[in-house]
């Protein structure tokens, strides 16, 4: 039982780390002369922050299907949980920002 919980926590951590890494890759790709704060302000002012955040969650599909392919169902459950949590964050950002 403890091993299943560890795998779920690991899956959730990976599910959170992959979108964060994807966001920083998009920042490095489009940043040019922007600092991170200026990049966030640029995304907010052009009303694309929620769209960029939702695109950063897409690589979790790969992580999820890899976990399923290697029969790591509890890790896939953790990835799915973190993806749903990030979807709620994106919805909040969409409606509030």
C-alpha positions in Angstrom: 0.0 0.0 0.0 2.8 2.4 0.8 4.5 1.6 -2.6 1.3 2.6 -4.4 1.1 5.8 -2.5 4.8 6.5 -3.4 4.1 5.9 -7.0 1.1 8.2 -7.0 3.1 11.0 -5.3 5.9 10.5 -7.8 3.4 10.6 -10.7 1.9 13.8 -9.3 5.3 15.4 -8.9 6.2 14.5 -12.5 2.8 15.7 -13.6 3.5 19.1 -12.1 7.2 19.3 -13.1 6.6 18.6 -16.8 4.2 21.6 -17.4 6.5 23.8 -15.4 9.4 22.7 -17.6 7.2 23.3 -20.7 6.4 26.8 -19.6 10.1 27.6 -19.0 10.9 26.2 -22.4 8.3 28.5 -24.0 9.7 31.4 -22.0 13.2 30.6 -23.2 12.0 30.3 -26.8 9.9 33.5 -26.9 11.6 35.6 -24.2 14.1 37.5 -26.3 14.8 40.5 -24.1 12.1 39.8 -21.6 12.6 38.9 -18.0 10.2 36.3 -16.6 8.0 38.9 -15.0 7.9 40.9 -18.2 7.0 37.7 -20.1 4.1 37.0 -17.7 2.9 40.6 -18.0 3.1 40.3 -21.8 1.1 37.1 -21.8 -1.5 38.7 -19.5 -1.8 41.9 -21.5 -2.4 40.0 -24.7 -4.9 37.6 -22.9 -3.0 34.5 -23.8 -1.7 33.4 -20.4 -4.4 30.8 -19.9 -3.8 29.5 -23.5 -0.1 29.2 -22.9 -0.7 27.5 -19.6 -3.1 25.0 -21.1 -0.7 24.2 -23.9 2.0 23.5 -21.3 -0.1 20.8 -19.8 -0.3 18.9 -23.0 3.1 17.1 -22.5 1.4 15.3 -19.6 -0.3 13.2 -22.2 3.0 11.6 -23.1 3.9 11.0 -19.4 0.5 9.5 -18.8 0.6 7.1 -21.7 4.2 6.1 -20.9 3.1 5.3 -17.4 0.2 3.3 -18.7 2.4 1.5 -21.2 4.8 0.4 -18.5 1.9 -0.8 -16.2 2.5 2.0 -13.7 -1.2 2.6 -13.1 -0.7 4.4 -9.8 1.9 6.7 -11.3 -0.6 7.4 -14.2 -3.2 8.2 -11.5 -0.9 10.7 -10.0 -0.2 12.3 -13.4 -4.0 12.4 -14.0 -4.6 14.1 -10.7 -2.0 16.8 -11.3 -3.3 17.4 -14.8 -6.8 17.9 -13.4 -5.5 20.2 -10.7 -3.6 22.2 -13.3 -6.8 22.4 -15.4 -8.5 24.0 -12.4 -5.6 26.5 -12.1 -5.9 27.3 -15.8 -9.7 27.9 -15.4 -9.2 30.2 -12.5 -6.5 32.1 -14.5 -8.8 32.3 -17.5 -11.7 33.8 -15.5 -9.8 36.0 -13.1 -7.0 37.4 -15.2 
